[in-house]
Amino acid sequence: MELLKAEHLSKVYGTGENEVRALDDVSFLIQPGEFVAIIGPSGSGKSTLLHILGGVDRPTSGHVYLDGKDVYSQNEEQLAIFRRREVGLIYQFYNLIPVLDVEENLTLPVLMDGRKVNKERLEELLEILDLKKRRNHLPNQLSGGQQQRVSIGRALMNAPAIVLADEPTGNLDSRNSQEIMELLKLSNQKYGQTLVIITHDENIALQADRIISIEDGRVARDEVIRR
């Protein structure tokens, strides 16, 4: 059974002459453990789609199912829990808490959920992310690449069903970009993590198992690169 199902998703902003259709009848399936890249020009609806898949922004019409559960049948409190437990979100601009150190930023989603930190998983992530020596550093004491590693670790800390990354390398140089991609691919392979990345970088997209192209709010192409 598929892990994620997007069914006839549409998102409309404004009314009448001011109406903007950001998404227009988008449907696809994502299997467990799949690595999918979503590409398209600026303004095509990629980020809107990612936010809808992650429970951040309700669609105007259509459904998102994760593990067979209709995400938007939940109320706001249930959606907040869903985002903490089932979705790992990674953004271009890190979104770290400046007064918390690396370890505190990594474990924040678990603590906000009122759950006990899995120390073994924490140590493993710090090792994989090459952050053990930086665990007590604040974000402003880290490089851009290191900050993005923290945001990846934070997304993986709860062992979510799916990781959604919005231009995760868009703020990094080419060397750091490739390091971040290697880490994301490692999470996909080591943890069997289902991974969806929004990108405009064709070289990054070609590292995925599958590429979905979005144009003018619609799926223009859905192509399997490797099995």
Solvent accessible surface area in square Angstrom, and as a share of the most:
residue,aa,sasa,rsa
1,M,171,0.77
2,E,39,0.17
3,L,14,0.07
4,L,1,0.00
5,K,65,0.27
6,A,2,0.02
7,E,46,0.21
8,H,110,0.49
9,L,0,0.00
10,S,10,0.06
11,K,24,0.10
12,V,33,0.19
13,Y,96,0.36
14,G,47,0.46
15,T,111,0.64
16,G,64,0.62
17,E,184,0.83
18,N,119,0.61
19,E,81,0.36
20,V,90,0.51
21,R,111,0.41
22,A,17,0.13
23,L,0,0.00
24,D,32,0.16
25,D,69,0.36
26,V,0,0.00
27,S,51,0.33
28,F,14,0.06
29,L,75,0.38
30,I,0,0.00
31,Q,80,0.36
32,P,86,0.54
33,G,30,0.29
34,E,28,0.13
35,F,5,0.02
36,V,0,0.00
37,A,1,0.00
38,I,0,0.00
39,I,34,0.17
40,G,14,0.13
41,P,81,0.51
42,S,115,0.74
43,G,83,0.80
44,S,4,0.02
45,G,9,0.08
46,K,18,0.07
47,S,47,0.30
48,T,23,0.13
49,L,0,0.00
50,L,0,0.00
51,H,49,0.22
52,I,0,0.00
53,L,1,0.01
54,G,0,0.00
55,G,1,0.01
56,V,67,0.38
57,D,40,0.21
58,R,89,0.32
59,P,21,0.13
60,T,81,0.47
61,S,58,0.37
62,G,23,0.22
63,H,76,0.34
64,V,0,0.00
65,Y,55,0.21
66,L,10,0.05
67,D,99,0.51
68,G,42,0.40
69,K,119,0.50
70,D,31,0.16
71,V,1,0.01
72,Y,29,0.11
73,S,84,0.54
74,Q,16,0.07
75,N,86,0.44
76,E,108,0.48
77,E,129,0.58
78,Q,85,0.38
79,L,3,0.02
80,A,29,0.23
81,I,58,0.30
82,F,15,0.06
83,R,74,0.27
84,R,67,0.24
85,R,97,0.35
86,E,64,0.29
87,V,8,0.05
88,G,3,0.02
89,L,34,0.17
90,I,0,0.00
91,Y,52,0.20
92,Q,47,0.21
93,F,130,0.54
94,Y,23,0.09
95,N,85,0.44
96,L,21,0.11
97,I,66,0.34
98,P,95,0.60
99,V,118,0.68
100,L,41,0.21
101,D,21,0.11
102,V,2,0.01
103,E,40,0.18
104,E,77,0.34
105,N,0,0.00
106,L,0,0.00
107,T,7,0.04
108,L,45,0.22
109,P,25,0.16
110,V,8,0.05
111,L,101,0.50
112,M,120,0.54
113,D,16,0.08
114,G,71,0.68
115,R,102,0.37
116,K,190,0.80
117,V,21,0.12
118,N,83,0.43
119,K,127,0.54
120,E,145,0.65
121,R,36,0.13
122,L,1,0.00
123,E,57,0.25
124,E,64,0.29
125,L,1,0.00
126,L,0,0.00
127,E,110,0.49
128,I,44,0.22
129,L,3,0.01
130,D,105,0.55
131,L,0,0.00
132,K,83,0.35
133,K,191,0.81
134,R,85,0.31
135,R,56,0.21
136,N,107,0.55
137,H,53,0.24
138,L,65,0.32
139,P,11,0.07
140,N,129,0.66
141,Q,105,0.47
142,L,16,0.08
143,S,59,0.38
144,G,28,0.27
145,G,1,0.01
146,Q,29,0.13
147,Q,36,0.16
148,Q,0,0.00
149,R,32,0.12
150,V,1,0.00
151,S,0,0.00
152,I,0,0.00
153,G,0,0.00
154,R,32,0.12
155,A,8,0.06
156,L,5,0.03
157,M,6,0.03
158,N,22,0.11
159,A,61,0.47
160,P,8,0.05
161,A,27,0.21
162,I,0,0.00
163,V,0,0.00
164,L,0,0.00
165,A,0,0.00
166,D,17,0.09
167,E,30,0.13
168,P,2,0.01
169,T,12,0.07
170,G,38,0.36
171,N,70,0.36
172,L,27,0.14
173,D,86,0.45
174,S,97,0.63
175,R,159,0.58
176,N,23,0.12
177,S,17,0.11
178,Q,75,0.33
179,E,60,0.27
180,I,1,0.01
181,M,0,0.00
182,E,86,0.39
183,L,25,0.12
184,L,0,0.00
185,K,38,0.16
186,L,69,0.34
187,S,3,0.02
188,N,17,0.09
189,Q,131,0.58
190,K,102,0.43
191,Y,63,0.24
192,G,46,0.44
193,Q,9,0.04
194,T,4,0.02
195,L,0,0.00
196,V,0,0.00
197,I,1,0.00
198,I,1,0.00
199,T,3,0.02
200,H,132,0.59
201,D,52,0.27
202,E,119,0.53
203,N,113,0.58
204,I,10,0.05
205,A,0,0.00
206,L,81,0.40
207,Q,36,0.16
208,A,0,0.00
209,D,37,0.19
210,R,21,0.08
211,I,5,0.03
212,I,0,0.00
213,S,7,0.04
214,I,0,0.00
215,E,90,0.40
216,D,129,0.67
217,G,1,0.01
218,R,125,0.46
219,V,50,0.29
220,A,58,0.45
221,R,113,0.41
222,D,68,0.35
223,E,74,0.33
224,V,70,0.40
225,I,59,0.30
226,R,111,0.40
227,R,254,0.93
